[in-house]
Amino acid sequence: MRSYFNALASITIATIFSCTVVVAADSTSPAKATSAASLDFQNEIQPVLSRHGCNSGGCHGKASGQNGFKLSLFGFDDRFDYEAIVRHARGRRITPSAPEQSLLLLKATGQVPHGGGQRLDPDSEGYQTLKNWIAAGAPASAPDSPRVIKLQIEPTQVVFKADQTQQLKVIAEYSNGERRDVTRQASFDSNLDVIAAVDEEGLVRVNDERGEAAIMARYMGQVAVFYAIRPHGDALAEIPGWTPNNYVDELVAAKWKKLGLLPSGPCDDATFLRRLTIDLCGRLPTSIEAREFLADQDANKRQKLIDKLLDSPDYPAYFATRWSAILRNSSLAGADRAAYAFHSWIKDNLAENRPYDQFVRGIVAAAGEWQDSPAINWYWQSRDDQLHTVSADTAQVFLGLRLQCARCHHHPYERWGQEDYYGLTGFFTRLGRKSFGEPPPYFASANVSTGEKNPLTGKTPEPKYLDGEYAKFTPEEDPRHALVDWMAKPENPFFAKVLVNRYWGHFFGRGIVHEVDDLRESNPPSNPELLAALTKDFVAHKFDMKHMIRTMVSSRAYQLSSEPTEHNRHDKQNYARYYAKRVIAEVFADAVDQATGSKTKYNNMSAVSRAVDLPHEGFGSYFLDTFDRPRRVSSCECERATGATLAQVLLLANSDDLENKIASGTGKIATLVKEKRPAKEIIDELYLGALARFPNADELTKTHTFVESLPADKQQQALEDILWAVLNTREFMFNR
């Protein structure tokens, strides 16, 4: 009770002398700043608050603050935080005449009730820093106080042995050239604790899992990354039997050598045919295609297949579906005809292999009526919050930057702040739209078309290139074209890289940066050299998407088996085997139709239309929804779930719809039986049509014996049971 009354007394004293506190704290003369250099609020106090979580999102840094006390998230706004501590609540949080009785310290040390519990030990360095600062009159930072401009971590990479530890050292570089060891003030996090964990002092300890973990050090809005490598085996001089097809194979092999990884062997022809056809065309190979490819003795047949599928109409049809989901081409906007037109526009651009920068320009700088410029539907999807949704989607889709956080505060894990966010929105402040039509015509206005204000300036946001300068435009110019010009520059560090990473993730099951559209410094690539080489090649070939795809799928790395070996069974990020992935909803629905020979009909679509041809998500289908068709309310790839669920298993096992497709009188089995095909031949057709391979000897013996053991009038049902069993295998559900 005594400590509680002492706290009340300190609050009373602070209130009575609040004017004195403010006067002392307001002293920012050069002499004062110089004499209290070691007590600078920005460089000494903010790090203490950040280190102990006081300004985190779960404490006083959240939007509404905590118990009447609010700080900027991770200390991005020094002036706001200084005012909150020293001036707000009539200055009751600090007591310069008795620093140890300051409410700020009593709460942090748990001497009075505190919802966040004890955060500081009275004997700690952080406590002494705060106490000394308060005793000095709680000085504010001088106007010319140096700022942290860069963070370095030492060492940058270590190859660990079992039970080895490594102490990290973090060096902050300041705008005045000073370098300071800030290890004890920095915060640390690991992206893969199962491989390597780090404590609050920066001591890294490896665990049993093998691979590579990135340890992030954060201090004053800057980030540095340390790589902890836990090899799978001894470092290798060579990969036995590995002959690269292209530079992709050279760079993945270089990483395997460092990690002591040996890759799985190559996949067989049937697996490659099915894998590539699904990944490129969003469908299964037909039984005829499978027979021909398996019988082909040409040593170059895989490369010929790649070229053939890339030139087929199925490639643009499938990738139009993927892009329509990313660009949120949705029925929710209520413009059905425009959604059809936008989907067709995307497909046509992919079919003619329009360079990626021109494809993006057609979207970001779209103008006119939807009949002539279907891509304006991208803007119409965001009409309820046009400025901010479009800015956030542009950053995430085309730059791989998730800037939404920076709308209100400094990004918690990046260098981006409100100035960067509102600088990007500045390119869209003159986007105008007419008052008729759904969607209405869009145009580049000569005047500002939004009432939105930049909270930092109180003025309309002005265009500013990320990591660059502000830009000025005449009323006749469209700032959006300048934005695309900047994005498409060869030296732009984001634009080409995020597209390369997105496509790599599509074909290999995991992005070189994971997630594929989150290219922040604190989320480093698993193979930086590979990502850099792919990006350089993509830019050098004038953003040729087919060239990029051909390079990826022509590599030996893409053609590895998905079966793990004792040498790579723990590999989850370095592509020493192919990472099997569940077939996405639209492709899986079409696969079931194709394997059973029973076509699903979709309203307002032609009789031959497949699920991958649907322009938006508004076509009712319990099957598609169960297999996680995205609702297209987000531009994030994460909206499309990739895991298998119990509902999906039950649907395949018990669905009347699936049973009816298998037993359809016009389906594959009924047709083959009517043609009086032998049971063995029908079984071959079922396996070829679903799995792109013939049944193996054991499968053929069991299935054929099962059918032949039954009376003639029961054999069709037996064949239906075999197809049902095939459709319920992991091999059918997954692309492997």
Residue pairs with C-beta under 8 A, 6 or more apart in sequence:
3 106
3 111
3 112
4 112
6 101
7 101
7 103
7 106
7 111
7 112
9 101
10 95
10 98
10 101
10 102
10 103
10 106
11 92
11 103
13 95
13 97
13 98
13 101
14 21
14 90
14 91
14 92
14 93
14 94
14 95
14 102
14 103
15 90
15 91
15 92
17 91
17 95
17 97
18 90
18 91
18 92
20 96
21 86
21 91
21 94
21 95
21 96
21 137
21 138
22 86
22 87
22 91
24 96
24 137
24 138
24 139
25 82
25 86
25 87
25 137
25 138
25 139
25 140
26 140
27 137
27 139
28 139
28 140
28 141
28 142
28 143
30 142
32 139
33 40
33 139
33 141
33 142
33 144
33 145
36 136
36 139
38 44
39 45
39 129
39 132
39 133
39 136
39 139
40 139
40 141
40 142
40 145
41 78
41 82
41 133
41 138
41 139
41 140
41 141
42 78
42 141
42 145
42 147
43 141
43 145
43 146
43 148
43 174
43 220
44 129
44 133
45 129
45 130
45 133
46 75
46 78
46 81
46 220
47 75
47 182
47 185
47 186
47 219
47 220
48 126
48 129
48 130
48 185
49 55
49 71
49 75
49 81
50 56
50 74
50 75
50 185
50 187
50 218
50 219
50 220
51 126
51 185
51 186
51 187
51 200
52 108
52 119
52 120
52 126
53 59
53 116
53 119
54 60
54 61
54 71
54 108
54 116
54 119
55 61
55 71
55 72
55 73
55 74
55 75
55 81
56 73
56 74
57 73
57 412
59 66
59 116
60 66
60 69
60 70
60 71
61 70
61 71
61 72
61 73
61 74
62 73
63 408
64 70
65 71
66 115
66 116
67 115
68 89
69 84
69 88
69 89
69 93
70 84
71 80
71 81
71 84
71 85
72 80
72 81
72 409
72 410
73 409
73 410
73 412
74 218
74 221
74 409
74 410
74 412
75 81
75 220
75 221
76 221
76 409
76 410
76 417
77 409
77 410
78 141
82 140
82 141
85 93
85 94
85 104
85 138
86 93
86 94
86 138
86 140
92 103
93 102
93 103
93 104
94 102
94 103
94 104
94 134
94 138
95 101
95 102
95 103
95 134
96 134
96 135
96 136
96 137
96 138
99 105
99 131
99 132
99 134
99 135
100 131
102 131
102 134
103 112
104 130
104 134
105 111
105 120
105 127
105 130
105 131
105 134
106 112
107 114
108 114
108 118
108 119
108 120
108 127
108 130
109 118
109 119
109 120
109 121
109 122
109 127
110 117
110 118
110 119
120 126
120 127
120 130
121 127
125 184
133 139
146 174
146 175
146 176
146 178
147 174
147 175
147 220
148 172
148 173
148 174
148 175
148 219
148 220
148 221
148 222
149 173
149 174
149 175
149 222
150 172
150 173
150 222
151 170
151 171
151 172
151 173
151 186
151 217
151 218
151 219
151 222
151 223
151 224
152 170
152 171
152 173
152 224
153 168
153 169
153 170
153 171
153 215
153 217
153 224
153 225
153 226
154 168
154 169
154 170
154 171
155 166
155 168
155 226
156 225
156 226
156 227
157 226
157 227
157 228
157 229
158 164
158 166
158 204
158 226
158 227
158 228
158 229
159 229
159 231
159 235
159 258
160 166
160 196
160 206
160 228
160 229
160 230
160 231
162 206
163 206
164 206
165 203
165 204
165 205
165 206
166 203
166 204
166 228
167 201
167 202
167 203
167 204
168 183
168 188
168 198
168 202
168 203
168 204
168 215
168 217
168 226
169 181
169 183
169 202
170 181
170 182
170 183
170 186
170 202
170 217
170 219
170 224
171 179
171 180
171 181
171 182
172 179
172 180
172 182
172 219
172 220
172 222
173 179
174 180
182 219
183 201
183 202
184 201
185 219
186 202
186 217
186 218
186 219
187 200
187 217
187 218
187 219
188 198
188 199
188 200
188 202
188 215
188 216
188 217
188 218
189 198
189 215
189 216
189 218
189 522
190 196
190 197
190 198
190 204
190 213
190 214
190 215
190 216
190 228
191 213
191 214
191 215
191 216
191 522
191 523
192 209
192 211
192 212
192 213
192 214
193 207
193 213
194 207
194 208
194 209
195 206
195 207
195 209
195 210
195 211
195 212
195 213
195 228
195 230
196 204
196 205
196 206
196 207
196 213
196 215
196 228
196 230
197 204
197 205
197 207
198 204
198 205
198 215
199 205
202 217
204 215
204 226
204 228
206 228
206 230
207 230
209 230
209 570
210 230
210 231
210 232
210 259
210 570
210 571
211 229
211 230
211 232
211 259
211 570
211 571
211 572
211 573
211 574
212 227
212 228
212 229
212 230
212 259
212 526
212 573
212 574
213 227
213 228
213 230
214 225
214 226
214 227
214 228
214 522
214 523
214 524
215 225
215 226
215 227
215 228
216 223
216 224
216 225
216 413
216 522
217 223
217 224
217 225
217 226
218 413
218 522
221 410
221 415
221 417
222 415
223 413
223 414
223 415
223 521
223 522
225 521
225 522
225 524
227 524
229 258
229 259
231 258
231 259
231 260
232 259
232 260
232 261
232 567
232 568
232 570
232 571
233 259
233 260
233 261
233 262
233 567
234 260
235 257
235 258
235 260
236 256
236 257
236 260
236 261
236 262
237 257
238 257
239 253
239 256
239 257
239 262
239 263
240 262
242 249
242 253
242 263
242 556
243 556
244 250
244 253
244 555
244 556
245 554
245 555
245 556
246 551
246 554
246 555
247 533
247 537
248 530
248 533
248 534
248 551
248 552
248 555
248 557
248 558
249 555
249 556
249 557
251 527
251 529
251 530
251 533
252 527
252 530
252 555
252 557
252 574
252 575
252 576
254 529
255 261
255 526
255 527
255 529
255 530
255 574
256 262
256 263
256 574
256 576
259 574
261 567
261 568
261 571
261 574
261 576
262 565
262 567
262 568
262 576
263 557
263 560
263 568
263 576
263 577
264 560
264 561
264 562
264 563
264 564
264 565
264 568
264 576
264 577
264 578
265 560
265 561
266 556
266 559
266 560
266 561
267 275
267 559
267 560
267 561
267 562
267 578
268 561
268 693
269 293
269 294
269 301
269 302
270 290
270 294
270 691
270 692
270 693
270 694
271 561
271 562
271 692
271 693
271 736
272 302
272 305
272 559
273 285
273 289
273 290
273 293
273 294
273 305
273 692
274 284
274 285
274 691
274 692
274 693
274 735
275 578
275 735
275 736
276 305
276 306
276 309
276 553
277 283
277 284
277 285
277 289
277 309
277 692
278 284
278 583
278 587
278 735
279 506
279 507
279 553
279 735
280 306
280 309
280 310
280 314
280 315
280 318
280 549
280 553
281 309
281 312
281 314
281 315
281 317
281 318
282 314
282 317
282 318
282 319
282 321
282 586
282 587
282 590
282 612
283 314
283 318
283 587
283 590
283 591
283 594
283 610
283 612
284 590
284 591
284 594
284 595
284 689
284 690
284 692
285 293
285 692
286 594
286 689
287 685
287 688
287 689
289 692
290 688
290 689
290 692
290 693
291 688
293 301
293 305
294 693
294 694
298 304
302 559
303 554
306 550
306 553
306 554
307 550
309 315
310 546
310 549
310 550
313 351
315 350
315 351
316 347
316 348
316 350
316 351
317 347
317 610
317 612
317 613
318 587
318 612
319 350
320 343
320 344
320 346
320 347
320 350
321 586
321 612
321 613
321 614
322 506
323 346
323 350
324 342
324 343
324 346
324 615
324 616
324 632
325 617
325 630
325 632
325 639
325 640
326 397
326 635
326 637
327 342
327 346
327 363
327 378
327 381
327 397
327 635
328 378
328 381
328 393
328 632
328 633
328 634
328 635
329 339
329 342
329 343
329 346
329 377
329 378
329 381
329 615
329 616
329 632
330 339
330 381
330 616
330 617
330 618
330 631
330 632
330 633
331 339
331 616
331 617
331 618
332 381
332 618
332 632
332 633
333 339
333 377
333 380
333 381
333 383
333 438
333 439
334 438
335 370
335 377
335 380
335 438
335 439
336 616
336 618
337 370
338 370
338 374
338 376
338 377
338 380
338 438
338 439
339 377
339 615
339 616
339 618
340 615
341 370
341 371
341 374
341 377
342 370
342 374
342 375
342 377
342 378
342 615
343 615
343 616
344 374
344 615
345 362
345 374
345 375
349 359
349 362
350 545
353 544
353 545
353 546
354 362
355 542
355 543
355 544
355 545
356 496
356 499
356 538
356 543
356 544
356 545
357 484
357 487
357 488
357 495
357 543
358 543
360 398
360 484
360 487
360 488
360 495
361 481
361 484
361 488
362 375
363 375
363 378
364 394
364 398
364 480
364 483
364 484
365 478
365 480
365 481
365 484
366 373
366 375
366 376
366 378
366 379
366 442
367 373
367 376
367 441
367 442
367 443
367 444
367 478
368 376
368 441
368 442
368 443
369 376
369 437
369 441
370 376
370 377
370 380
370 437
370 439
370 441
373 442
376 439
376 441
376 442
377 439
378 390
379 386
379 390
379 431
379 433
379 439
379 442
380 438
380 439
380 440
381 389
382 389
382 390
382 393
383 433
383 439
386 428
386 431
386 450
387 425
387 428
387 429
387 450
387 452
388 407
388 425
388 452
390 428
390 431
391 403
391 421
391 424
391 425
391 428
392 402
392 403
392 404
392 407
392 635
393 635
394 424
394 483
395 401
395 402
395 403
395 424
396 402
396 403
396 517
396 635
396 636
397 498
397 517
397 635
398 487
398 494
398 495
398 498
399 466
399 487
399 494
399 495
399 498
399 519
400 494
400 497
400 498
400 501
400 513
400 516
400 517
400 518
400 519
401 414
401 416
401 466
401 494
401 519
401 520
402 517
402 518
402 520
403 411
403 416
403 420
403 421
403 424
405 411
405 412
406 416
406 417
406 418
406 420
406 421
407 418
407 421
407 422
408 418
409 417
409 418
410 416
410 417
410 418
411 417
411 520
413 520
413 522
413 523
414 520
414 521
414 522
415 521
416 466
418 454
418 455
418 456
419 456
419 464
420 464
420 466
422 454
422 455
422 456
422 461
422 462
422 464
423 461
423 462
423 463
423 464
423 465
423 466
423 470
424 464
424 466
425 452
425 461
426 460
426 461
426 462
426 463
426 464
426 471
426 479
427 463
427 479
427 480
427 482
427 483
428 450
428 479
428 480
429 448
429 449
429 450
429 452
429 460
429 461
429 463
429 479
430 444
430 445
430 446
430 447
430 448
430 449
430 478
430 479
431 442
431 444
431 445
431 449
431 480
432 442
432 443
432 444
432 445
432 449
433 439
433 440
433 441
433 442
433 443
433 449
434 440
434 441
434 442
434 443
444 477
444 478
444 479
444 480
446 475
446 476
447 475
448 460
450 460
452 460
452 461
453 459
453 460
453 461
454 460
454 461
454 462
462 470
462 471
463 470
463 471
463 472
463 473
463 479
463 482
463 483
464 470
464 471
465 471
465 483
465 486
466 494
468 486
471 479
471 482
473 479
473 482
486 492
487 494
487 495
488 495
488 543
489 495
490 539
494 519
496 535
496 538
496 539
496 543
497 519
497 531
497 535
498 516
498 517
498 519
499 538
499 545
499 548
500 531
500 534
500 535
500 538
500 548
501 511
501 512
501 513
501 516
501 517
501 519
501 525
501 531
502 511
502 516
502 517
502 637
503 545
503 548
503 549
503 552
504 511
504 512
504 516
504 531
504 534
504 552
505 511
505 512
505 514
505 516
505 637
507 549
507 552
507 553
507 558
508 552
508 557
508 558
508 575
508 578
508 579
509 578
509 579
509 580
509 581
510 572
510 573
510 575
510 579
512 525
512 526
512 527
512 530
512 531
512 534
513 519
513 523
513 524
513 525
513 526
513 531
514 523
514 526
514 573
515 523
515 636
515 637
515 638
516 637
517 635
517 636
517 637
525 531
526 573
526 574
527 574
534 548
534 551
534 552
537 547
537 548
537 551
538 544
538 547
538 548
541 547
541 548
552 558
557 575
558 578
559 578
560 575
560 576
560 577
560 578
561 577
561 578
562 577
562 578
562 579
562 580
562 736
563 577
564 571
564 577
565 577
567 576
568 576
568 577
571 577
572 579
578 736
580 734
580 735
580 736
581 642
581 734
581 735
582 588
582 642
582 643
582 644
582 733
582 734
582 735
583 591
583 733
583 734
583 735
584 627
584 628
584 640
585 611
585 623
585 624
585 625
585 627
585 628
585 629
585 640
586 610
586 611
586 612
586 614
586 624
586 629
587 611
587 612
588 627
588 733
589 600
589 611
589 621
589 623
589 624
589 627
590 610
590 611
590 612
591 690
591 732
592 623
592 658
592 661
592 727
593 599
593 600
593 610
593 661
594 689
595 668
595 686
595 689
595 690
595 723
595 726
595 727
595 732
596 658
596 661
596 662
596 664
596 667
596 668
596 669
596 723
596 727
597 664
597 666
597 667
597 668
597 669
597 671
597 689
598 660
598 661
598 662
598 664
598 666
598 667
598 668
599 607
599 608
600 611
600 621
600 623
601 607
602 609
602 611
602 614
602 619
602 621
603 619
603 620
605 613
605 614
605 619
611 621
611 624
616 632
617 629
617 630
617 631
617 632
621 629
622 657
623 651
623 655
623 657
626 645
626 647
626 648
626 651
627 648
628 640
628 641
628 642
628 645
629 640
630 639
630 640
631 639
632 639
633 639
644 733
648 733
651 658
652 658
652 727
652 728
652 733
653 728
658 724
658 727
659 724
661 667
662 669
662 720
662 723
662 724
662 727
663 669
663 670
663 720
664 670
668 685
668 686
668 689
668 723
669 682
669 686
669 716
669 719
669 720
669 723
670 716
672 681
672 682
672 685
673 682
673 715
673 716
673 719
677 685
679 704
679 707
679 708
679 715
679 719
680 700
680 704
682 719
683 695
683 700
683 703
683 704
683 707
683 719
683 722
684 694
684 695
686 719
686 722
686 723
686 726
687 693
687 694
687 695
687 699
687 726
688 694
690 723
690 726
690 727
690 732
691 726
691 731
691 732
694 700
695 703
703 722
706 718
706 721
706 722
707 715
707 718
707 719
707 722
708 715
710 718
726 732
